[in-house]
Amino acid sequence: MFLRQSTVGREPLAIAMSGIRMGERLLQIGIDTPPVTSLLAAKPGLSGASSIVLIDEATAAQARRAVSETGALVDIAVHALDALPFDNGSFDLVVFHNRTGQLSSHVTGDDVRALGECHRVLRPGGRIVMLESGTPSGLIAKFRGRKEQGQPDAAIRALEAAGFRAVRMLGDRDGYRFVEGLKVG
């Protein structure tokens, strides 16, 4: 019998896998899970900056409610993803929330303009982390059978097409898939 380790005092997996640190400049695209979005937004602290861009006012209101509970200082904007309202090199990290597939049309096929914009607003050496739907886990997955969601290579190909290098899947756990890309030069 396997015993699970306590998760008290640990960050949620999505926060830990993002690698965000205090003092960094964070841009989040989309919102899948409001608590994860708000915890990410709070992580840069007062010495960093946090912004969230959403594609409609309904999700922006949802993000505002979630962020207000953490007390984080966050700029939340509704804007087209293929023309982000930021200067080149404005951010250290972009977290692209696509677990629910809400932004899938912006990352599949030939339409990688949104990812190209993410590339533009990152500083050289900056990273993008895509949070996607991964292999289900837990008791429900055991009874339903573990079916992998989506195609892991699609996100990798889309990031590479947008100019990211050293693109790799960081992991697939707890229903999340984490794909990371680096802006070189």
N, C-alpha and C positions, 0 to 999 in steps of 0.2 A: 504494500500500500504506500502511495506517495503522499507526503504531507506538503502542503503549500506553505511557502514562507510568508510571514506577515508583510502586508504592504503598507502598514501604518508608518507615516513619516516619509514615504517614498513619493516621488513625482509620478503622475500618470505616464505611461509609456510614450505617448505622443510628445510630451514635453521633453522627456529625456532624450528621445531619438532626434529631436530637432537640433539639439546642441546649443540652444540659445543661452547666452550669458548676460549677466548684468553689464550695462554700459553699451551694448550693441544696438544697432538700428535695425528694427524688425518691420517687415511688411508682410501682412497676411492677405491672401487673396481668397475670398469666399469664407463660408462658415459651415461646418458640418455639425459639430458638437459644441454648443455654446460654452460649456464649462472648460473645454480644452482651449477654445479661442480666447476666453478671458484669462486663463492661467498663462498662456503664451504671451498675451498682451502685457501682463504685469511683470513678466520676467526681466525685461531690460532695466526696470527700475527708473529712478529719477535721473540717473546719469546717462541713460540711453533714450531711445525714442521708439514708439510703436504706432503703426498705422494699419488700418484695415480697409481694403477696397472691396466693395460688394457690387453686384450687378442690378439690384433692385432695392427699393425703399423698405419692403417688408423684411428682408434679411438684415438690412441696416438697423431697423428697429429692434430686431431680435439680438443683434450684436451689442447694441447700446444697453439693452437690459442686462445682458450677461456681464458686460464689462463694468457696469455701474456697481454690481455686487462685489467686485474685487477692489474697486477704488482705483484702478489703474488709469493713468492719463494716456488716452488713446485718441488719435485722429481717425474718425470713421467717415468714409466718403462713398457715395454711389457714383460709379464711373464706368465707362466702357473699358474692358480689359485690354483692348488692342491699342489704347492710347492713354497710358497711365499718367496722371498729373504730377509727376516728380522729375527732378533733374537726373541726369546721368550720374551713376555712382552714389546714389543717395542712401543705399541700404547695405548692411552686412549680410543679412539673411532674408530670404523670401520663403514663407511657408504657404504652399498652394494646397488648399483644402479641397479634395475631390473624392472624399470617401463615399458620399451619397451619389456621385455621378452628376451632380448639378452643373458642373463646369466641363463635363466631358467634351462637349462640342468645341471647346476652346483648346483642347490638347490632342485631338485625334485628326488623322488624315493630314490634309495640306494646311489646315487652319492652325498654325502654331504662332500666330501673331501675338497672342497673349503671353506666351512663354518668351517670345522675342522681346517683349516689353519688360518682362521680369529680368531678362538678361541685361537689358539696357540700364535699368535702375540699380543693379547691383554694382558694388565697387569691384575692382579687380581683386580676385581671391575670394570674393563673396560666394555664398552657396544658396542653392534652392533645394528645398525638401518638399517633395510631393507626398501628401497623405492620401492614400487611396484605400479602397475596400480590398481587404486581403482575405486569406483563408479563414473561415469561421472557426471559432474555438469554443471550448466549454461544453457543458452538458448537452445543450441543444444541438450543437454540431455533431456530437457523438451519436445521437439518435437519428439525425437527419443524414448523416454521412458528410464527410469533409469535402466540400466542393470548392475549388479555387475560384475566386471571383475575378472577372476581367482577364486581361492579358498583361503580364508584367513587362513584356517587351515593348508594349505600345507606349508607355510612359518614357521608357529609356530612349526609344527612337524619336519621340517628340522632343525631348530635352536636347538630344544631339542635333536634331534639325534646327533648333532654336539657337544653337551656338555653344551650348554647355559642353564641357569636357569632363573626363573622369567620371562619367555617369555610371551609377551602380545602384543595385537594389541593396539597401541596408538591412532589410529584414521583412518578415511576414509573420506577424504575431498578434494575437488578441483581436483579430478581425481587421487589423491595419496592415497595409503594405507601405513601406517607406522607401522612396527612390530619391537619390541625391545627385545633384550636378554641381559643377564648379565653374565659375567664370574665370577664365585664364586671360591675363593681360588686359 
